[in-house]
Structure formats: C-alpha cells, structure tokens
Amino acid sequence: MKQFVIDSAFVCGEKAVIRGKDFHYLVHVRRCRVGSQFLVVDETGRRYEASVTVISPDECVLTLTAVESVPTEEKPAAELILIQCLPKAKKMDLIVRQAVEAAVCRVVPAVSRYCISRPDARAAVEKVRRWQLIAREAIQQSGSAVGTTVDGIASLETAADKFSDCDCRLFFHHLPLPNQVRLHDAVPGAKRIVFVIGPEGGLDDGETEMLSQKGFRSVYLGRNILRCETAPLYAAAAVNIILEECQK
C-alpha cells in the first residue's frame, strides 16, 4: 500500500475514525497496529501522514498530520479524461485500473453502436460501483497523485457533450481519416485533454462524424489493431510522454 484513500467525511480535525471494510483492510489485511504509520489521501487531494493510535474490535483511530496536497513534481501537466466505450465481460476492470496508473483523472463509460455490453439501469449502477472501488484500490496501490473518478454510464454522444470546454478533444481510431491530427501537434499546451476509445469493433462512420462535428479530432492508431483494453493505456501513455517532453 503506497497510500490509503479515505473519505474526507471521516476526517474531524486531526483525527479520523475508520470502520467497516476500511477497518478490515487496515487491521486484518494490511495488519496495521498501534503506531503504524502511512500516507493518507482524500478525494479532494489532501494528503496526511497518519499514525494508528487506537484499535478496538470494530474501529481504529488515526491521528493525522497534514502535508502538502500534491508535490509540484507529481502534478500532471494536464487533466486527462478517458471516454471508454463499454467492452465485453470484465475488460473494463483492467481498463479502469490501468487508467489510474496512467494518471487519467476521470473515466467516462459510454455506450456506442458496437458495444456488446449494454447493462440495464440496475446493473449499470452496480458496475459503476465496482469500477469506483477498483479505481480506489488502484490509487492506494500505485500511489497516484491523481484522484481518478469513474462517471455513470452514458451514451457516447452524451459523454462527448460533457467536455465541449476541453481545449484538446481526440478520438483514437483504427483507420486513417481525413481530419486526423498528429499527437505532437494536438497535445502541447493543452490543459484539459479528453479522448475517446471505441469498443471491440471500434467506432462506426456515424460516430466518427458525430465526434468530428463536436470538435473531436481523429488520431490514427497505426497498422496494428489493438485490443480495446490495450488501446486506452497506449493512448494515455503516448499523451503523457508528449506532455512530459514539453515540460523539459
């Protein structure tokens, strides 16, 4: 555990009381004892040095010392948002986990034409809860300074409309298109970057046209066809490397 993610509602002054699944995780999985120390981060990005001061049968108390929210060297150069069209089975679990590791700040699950997975309202709520838990666990394990969130499931068009204010809007495609752009031309200087990845089968012509009309530009993924669970990590890594190079 690189850091422990805590709900800010649990923090009261310099103390935090941990119960339920989080208590079980700290005491029975991580085997924390009185005197154990570790880094804590809440959903707002606040960071604390925590020390376990009390352990009872069903709760533990942490004493918190505030530290710098996010060290400058850990701050991402831009806010990175992934609109991911739903893949089959549990592939989204891996995509969410890798998105956290790649410093994506927000994952937006979307339904597009070729999506095989189309959960009903009840199943959608459960899936999103699962992905939010996976993101939380990945933040703890990776030590990411980005508090990655997972939105509710929306249609691709609705998801695209959410980010009309982003200064860089992209969709990665397996075919070259007339309006395609080089990442080295599109990414430098951008502060909010949103990118779309299709499901198995990719995006259809109507969807690429719709995205183009909404200000999204096409990025060609190259000759090799990537799996839909590989493409988002490939895309996020490429964007992050260019952003890093621009800062040097």
TACOR-V780896 format. One record per residue. N is the residue number from 1. RES is the residue in one letter. PSI is psi in whole degrees, 0 to 359 (999 if undefined). OMEGA is omega as a letter, one per 20 degrees, with the letter a starting at -180 (none if undefined). D_LAST is the distance of its C-alpha to the last C-alpha in whole Angstrom. Layout:
# TACOR-V780896
[[N;RES;PSI;OMEGA;D_LAST] [N;RES;PSI;OMEGA;D_LAST]]
This chain:
# TACOR-V780896
[[1;M;112;r;31] [2;K;328;r;27] [3;Q;159;r;28] [4;F;129;a;31] [5;V;128;a;31] [6;I;147;r;34] [7;D;129;a;35] [8;S;339;r;35] [9;A;339;r;39] [10;F;346;a;40] [11;V;126;r;38] [12;C;101;a;41] [13;G;241;a;39] [14;E;13;a;39] [15;K;156;r;40] [16;A;132;r;40] [17;V;124;a;43] [18;I;127;a;42] [19;R;177;r;44] [20;G;220;a;45] [21;K;325;r;43] [22;D;321;r;40] [23;F;313;r;43] [24;H;318;a;44] [25;Y;312;a;40] [26;L;315;a;39] [27;V;320;a;43] [28;H;333;r;44] [29;V;307;a;41] [30;R;349;r;39] [31;R;41;r;42] [32;C;146;r;40] [33;R;170;r;43] [34;V;128;a;44] [35;G;345;r;41] [36;S;140;a;38] [37;Q;144;r;35] [38;F;168;r;32] [39;L;138;r;29] [40;V;141;r;30] [41;V;140;r;28] [42;D;178;a;30] [43;E;346;r;30] [44;T;353;a;28] [45;G;357;r;25] [46;R;140;a;27] [47;R;148;a;27] [48;Y;149;r;30] [49;E;124;a;31] [50;A;143;r;34] [51;S;131;r;37] [52;V;122;a;40] [53;T;334;a;43] [54;V;136;r;46] [55;I;123;r;47] [56;S;180;a;50] [57;P;331;a;51] [58;D;11;r;49] [59;E;160;r;47] [60;C;154;a;44] [61;V;132;r;43] [62;L;138;r;40] [63;T;128;a;39] [64;L;138;r;35] [65;T;117;a;33] [66;A;140;r;30] [67;V;175;r;27] [68;E;134;a;24] [69;S;301;r;23] [70;V;115;r;20] [71;P;143;a;18] [72;T;319;a;14] [73;E;344;r;12] [74;E;350;a;15] [75;K;132;r;14] [76;P;151;a;14] [77;A;337;a;11] [78;A;157;r;15] [79;E;123;a;18] [80;L;124;a;19] [81;I;129;a;23] [82;L;122;r;25] [83;I;110;a;28] [84;Q;116;r;30] [85;C;137;a;34] [86;L;126;r;36] [87;P;179;r;36] [88;K;160;r;39] [89;A;228;a;41] [90;K;23;r;38] [91;K;331;a;35] [92;M;331;r;34] [93;D;312;r;34] [94;L;318;a;31] [95;I;316;r;29] [96;V;316;a;29] [97;R;315;a;28] [98;Q;330;r;25] [99;A;320;r;24] [100;V;313;a;24] [101;E;332;a;22] [102;A;12;r;19] [103;A;29;r;19] [104;V;128;a;21] [105;C;339;a;22] [106;R;131;r;26] [107;V;128;a;28] [108;V;103;r;30] [109;P;135;a;33] [110;A;154;r;35] [111;V;124;r;38] [112;S;179;a;38] [113;R;316;a;41] [114;Y;9;r;40] [115;C;127;r;40] [116;I;323;r;43] [117;S;118;r;42] [118;R;75;a;43] [119;P;147;r;44] [120;D;177;a;47] [121;A;315;a;46] [122;R;314;r;47] [123;A;325;r;45] [124;A;318;r;42] [125;V;316;a;42] [126;E;320;r;43] [127;K;316;a;40] [128;V;319;r;37] [129;R;318;r;39] [130;R;314;a;38] [131;W;324;r;34] [132;Q;321;r;34] [133;L;318;r;35] [134;I;317;r;33] [135;A;316;r;30] [136;R;315;r;31] [137;E;322;r;32] [138;A;323;r;28] [139;I;318;r;26] [140;Q;316;a;29] [141;Q;323;a;28] [142;S;339;a;24] [143;G;20;a;23] [144;S;138;r;21] [145;A;358;a;20] [146;V;122;r;21] [147;G;78;a;25] [148;T;130;r;25] [149;T;159;r;29] [150;V;122;r;31] [151;D;171;r;33] [152;G;162;a;36] [153;I;135;r;37] [154;A;168;r;38] [155;S;158;a;38] [156;L;318;a;35] [157;E;318;r;36] [158;T;317;r;37] [159;A;317;a;33] [160;A;323;a;32] [161;D;335;a;33] [162;K;337;a;32] [163;F;36;r;28] [164;S;343;a;29] [165;D;357;r;27] [166;C;137;a;24] [167;D;355;r;21] [168;C;115;a;21] [169;R;124;a;24] [170;L;155;r;24] [171;F;133;a;26] [172;F;132;a;26] [173;H;151;a;29] [174;H;355;r;31] [175;L;146;r;32] [176;P;138;a;31] [177;L;158;a;32] [178;P;327;a;32] [179;N;17;a;29] [180;Q;157;a;27] [181;V;152;r;23] [182;R;139;r;20] [183;L;323;a;17] [184;H;341;r;15] [185;D;329;a;17] [186;A;325;a;18] [187;V;316;a;15] [188;P;132;r;12] [189;G;348;a;13] [190;A;144;r;16] [191;K;332;r;16] [192;R;116;a;19] [193;I;121;r;20] [194;V;136;r;23] [195;F;147;a;24] [196;V;136;r;27] [197;I;131;a;28] [198;G;175;r;32] [199;P;190;r;35] [200;E;130;a;37] [201;G;347;r;38] [202;G;200;r;35] [203;L;144;r;35] [204;D;174;a;38] [205;D;321;r;38] [206;G;322;r;40] [207;E;320;r;37] [208;T;325;r;34] [209;E;317;r;36] [210;M;315;r;36] [211;L;319;r;32] [212;S;318;r;32] [213;Q;335;r;34] [214;K;11;r;32] [215;G;8;r;29] [216;F;138;r;27] [217;R;146;a;26] [218;S;138;r;27] [219;V;125;a;24] [220;Y;127;a;26] [221;L;350;r;26] [222;G;179;a;27] [223;R;324;r;30] [224;N;132;r;30] [225;I;119;a;32] [226;L;147;r;30] [227;R;152;a;32] [228;C;339;r;31] [229;E;346;r;30] [230;T;323;a;28] [231;A;317;a;26] [232;P;322;r;25] [233;L;319;r;23] [234;Y;313;a;22] [235;A;313;a;21] [236;A;320;r;19] [237;A;317;r;17] [238;A;315;r;16] [239;V;315;a;15] [240;N;321;r;13] [241;I;318;r;11] [242;I;318;r;10] [243;L;319;r;9] [244;E;316;a;7] [245;E;326;a;5] [246;C;336;a;6] [247;Q;344;a;4] [248;K;999;none;0]]
